[in-house]
């Protein structure tokens, strides 16, 4: 029987590229073969579009291969033997001429073995814009590890400094453009904080500009969203920039209670009242309960329906807690993609209270009423007669293109979850 975790997870190279391409006016120069380029070039342009034209004939110059993003040195057998010096010397000025504010030169795992000194080529190019060298993204690391290592290397190279103190301004850590609904999540969290008079300075390596990243030291504090994507970055900022971090103990702001807890934590950190956002969350609660009660009166659901989750702990923890405690659904399987997370004790406690500790680590999702996972995992689940409903909460997707921003986090994200659930269960 096929299992939901049969597909290979994204690796540290993907994480590093997503981190650097997540800076709105930066570009990744990939020192690697074309096989490492095309997938990443397509994903970043799909997740954070920059080009209004999709005519591949506009990008036929050397290194681009018909794609506007992630130009590559297209390493071949000779390059692995003799080095890629000639290509590195040509590609840097070519990419710089595109008008970027920052260039990140990233080695593929194979290129890292060649031993080319990336910093030497950067210095020899004598460009007018800053460049960051990511010599190695790790050879078998996770996407989250590669993401954080690239961000820290960038901050270490750029050395952002505090030039002024911006009260009631925070940076968001732990968001990546490789996440489903990342733009909608940022918009929702920004909306809730703005209700309380709190501004968002930089969303680190997820849509912010080079200038905003350089000014992140001016903010009052950092705020964690997803621990697995921001924990080490937070520690670096605390030790090098003196920026404290608000870190929620129950994961990302998913569900009404966890969203309220997250907002209260941010407002406490910057010294403002959370009441305006709390009122907005309460209004969302009222709207959501109307649809839940209507479903329940007709079918008895969602109480008693089973669910499975495949996600990092920062998502699985609050999602499982909300589905069980708020909707009365029963956890049948919880497959965590980062079982070494510092949030694991809380995850086990939630499942223990639900009497479902044995669901932890289960990867067979067949027969479950609703599955919350990435599209690749959902596509592999046996689903006779359409009995299972899948909700995509992570990349890769099954191809559905979201034109309107949606979200998973915050009050609006919780309403979206309710919408998916009532539509999935209403005909059961």
ChimeraX attribute file (.defattr): number of C-alpha atoms within 10 A of each C-alpha:
attribute: neighborCount
match mode: 1-to-1
recipient: residues
	/A:1	8
	/A:2	13
	/A:3	16
	/A:4	23
	/A:5	22
	/A:6	12
	/A:7	10
	/A:8	8
	/A:9	14
	/A:10	16
	/A:11	19
	/A:12	26
	/A:13	29
	/A:14	23
	/A:15	27
	/A:16	29
	/A:17	31
	/A:18	28
	/A:19	29
	/A:20	29
	/A:21	30
	/A:22	26
	/A:23	25
	/A:24	21
	/A:25	18
	/A:26	21
	/A:27	25
	/A:28	27
	/A:29	29
	/A:30	29
	/A:31	30
	/A:32	24
	/A:33	18
	/A:34	18
	/A:35	11
	/A:36	18
	/A:37	25
	/A:38	18
	/A:39	12
	/A:40	19
	/A:41	22
	/A:42	15
	/A:43	18
	/A:44	20
	/A:45	16
	/A:46	13
	/A:47	19
	/A:48	19
	/A:49	13
	/A:50	13
	/A:51	10
	/A:52	6
	/A:53	8
	/A:54	11
	/A:55	12
	/A:56	12
	/A:57	10
	/A:58	13
	/A:59	16
	/A:60	13
	/A:61	12
	/A:62	15
	/A:63	22
	/A:64	24
	/A:65	20
	/A:66	18
	/A:67	21
	/A:68	21
	/A:69	25
	/A:70	29
	/A:71	28
	/A:72	30
	/A:73	25
	/A:74	20
	/A:75	20
	/A:76	13
	/A:77	9
	/A:78	9
	/A:79	18
	/A:80	16
	/A:81	9
	/A:82	10
	/A:83	18
	/A:84	21
	/A:85	14
	/A:86	10
	/A:87	17
	/A:88	21
	/A:89	14
	/A:90	14
	/A:91	20
	/A:92	22
	/A:93	14
	/A:94	13
	/A:95	19
	/A:96	20
	/A:97	9
	/A:98	9
	/A:99	11
	/A:100	15
	/A:101	18
	/A:102	24
	/A:103	23
	/A:104	22
	/A:105	26
	/A:106	27
	/A:107	27
	/A:108	27
	/A:109	19
	/A:110	15
	/A:111	21
	/A:112	21
	/A:113	13
	/A:114	15
	/A:115	13
	/A:116	18
	/A:117	12
	/A:118	20
	/A:119	15
	/A:120	10
	/A:121	16
	/A:122	20
	/A:123	10
	/A:124	11
	/A:125	16
	/A:126	12
	/A:127	14
	/A:128	9
	/A:129	11
	/A:130	16
	/A:131	24
	/A:132	23
	/A:133	22
	/A:134	23
	/A:135	22
	/A:136	20
	/A:137	27
	/A:138	19
	/A:139	14
	/A:140	12
	/A:141	14
	/A:142	19
	/A:143	25
	/A:144	24
	/A:145	22
	/A:146	26
	/A:147	29
	/A:148	25
	/A:149	23
	/A:150	29
	/A:151	22
	/A:152	17
	/A:153	16
	/A:154	21
	/A:155	18
	/A:156	14
	/A:157	13
	/A:158	16
	/A:159	13
	/A:160	19
	/A:161	13
	/A:162	16
	/A:163	10
	/A:164	10
	/A:165	11
	/A:166	16
	/A:167	14
	/A:168	22
	/A:169	21
	/A:170	28
	/A:171	24
	/A:172	25
	/A:173	25
	/A:174	24
	/A:175	26
	/A:176	26
	/A:177	24
	/A:178	24
	/A:179	17
	/A:180	21
	/A:181	22
	/A:182	22
	/A:183	19
	/A:184	19
	/A:185	23
	/A:186	20
	/A:187	15
	/A:188	20
	/A:189	23
	/A:190	17
	/A:191	17
	/A:192	23
	/A:193	22
	/A:194	16
	/A:195	17
	/A:196	19
	/A:197	16
	/A:198	22
	/A:199	18
	/A:200	20
	/A:201	24
	/A:202	25
	/A:203	24
	/A:204	26
	/A:205	29
	/A:206	26
	/A:207	22
	/A:208	17
	/A:209	20
	/A:210	19
	/A:211	15
	/A:212	20
	/A:213	20
	/A:214	16
	/A:215	18
	/A:216	28
	/A:217	27
	/A:218	22
	/A:219	22
	/A:220	21
	/A:221	27
	/A:222	29
	/A:223	25
	/A:224	25
	/A:225	26
	/A:226	22
	/A:227	26
	/A:228	25
	/A:229	26
	/A:230	25
	/A:231	19
	/A:232	17
	/A:233	24
	/A:234	26
	/A:235	16
	/A:236	16
	/A:237	20
	/A:238	15
	/A:239	10
	/A:240	15
	/A:241	17
	/A:242	14
	/A:243	23
	/A:244	17
	/A:245	22
	/A:246	22
	/A:247	21
	/A:248	21
	/A:249	14
	/A:250	20
	/A:251	26
	/A:252	27
	/A:253	28
	/A:254	28
	/A:255	27
	/A:256	25
	/A:257	19
	/A:258	23
	/A:259	25
	/A:260	23
	/A:261	17
	/A:262	26
	/A:263	25
	/A:264	18
	/A:265	17
	/A:266	26
	/A:267	20
	/A:268	13
	/A:269	18
	/A:270	16
	/A:271	12
	/A:272	14
	/A:273	17
	/A:274	22
	/A:275	15
	/A:276	14
	/A:277	23
	/A:278	21
	/A:279	13
	/A:280	15
	/A:281	23
	/A:282	15
	/A:283	12
	/A:284	18
	/A:285	18
	/A:286	10
	/A:287	12
	/A:288	20
	/A:289	14
	/A:290	11
	/A:291	15
	/A:292	19
	/A:293	14
	/A:294	14
	/A:295	20
	/A:296	17
	/A:297	10
	/A:298	10
	/A:299	14
	/A:300	15
	/A:301	21
	/A:302	24
	/A:303	18
	/A:304	14
	/A:305	19
	/A:306	19
	/A:307	24
	/A:308	27
	/A:309	30
	/A:310	26
	/A:311	20
	/A:312	22
	/A:313	30
	/A:314	27
	/A:315	23
	/A:316	24
	/A:317	26
	/A:318	24
	/A:319	25
	/A:320	26
	/A:321	25
	/A:322	20
	/A:323	22
	/A:324	23
	/A:325	15
	/A:326	14
	/A:327	19
	/A:328	17
	/A:329	22
	/A:330	24
	/A:331	26
	/A:332	24
	/A:333	24
	/A:334	29
	/A:335	23
	/A:336	24
	/A:337	16
	/A:338	16
	/A:339	14
	/A:340	10
	/A:341	16
	/A:342	15
	/A:343	20
	/A:344	17
	/A:345	9
	/A:346	16
	/A:347	25
	/A:348	17
	/A:349	15
	/A:350	20
	/A:351	21
	/A:352	14
	/A:353	12
	/A:354	17
	/A:355	12
	/A:356	17
	/A:357	18
	/A:358	14
	/A:359	19
	/A:360	20
	/A:361	14
	/A:362	18
	/A:363	20
	/A:364	19
	/A:365	28
	/A:366	21
	/A:367	16
	/A:368	21
	/A:369	21
	/A:370	25
	/A:371	27
	/A:372	22
	/A:373	25
	/A:374	24
	/A:375	19
	/A:376	20
	/A:377	26
	/A:378	24
	/A:379	14
	/A:380	17
	/A:381	22
	/A:382	18
	/A:383	15
	/A:384	9
	/A:385	6
	/A:386	7
	/A:387	14
	/A:388	20
	/A:389	19
	/A:390	23
	/A:391	17
	/A:392	20
	/A:393	21
	/A:394	20
	/A:395	20
	/A:396	18
	/A:397	17
	/A:398	13
	/A:399	8
	/A:400	8
	/A:401	8
	/A:402	9
	/A:403	6
	/A:404	8
	/A:405	12
	/A:406	18
	/A:407	24
	/A:408	24
	/A:409	29
	/A:410	31
	/A:411	30
	/A:412	25
	/A:413	24
	/A:414	24
	/A:415	22
	/A:416	16
	/A:417	20
	/A:418	20
	/A:419	14
	/A:420	15
	/A:421	21
	/A:422	17
	/A:423	12
	/A:424	18
	/A:425	18
	/A:426	15
	/A:427	9
	/A:428	10
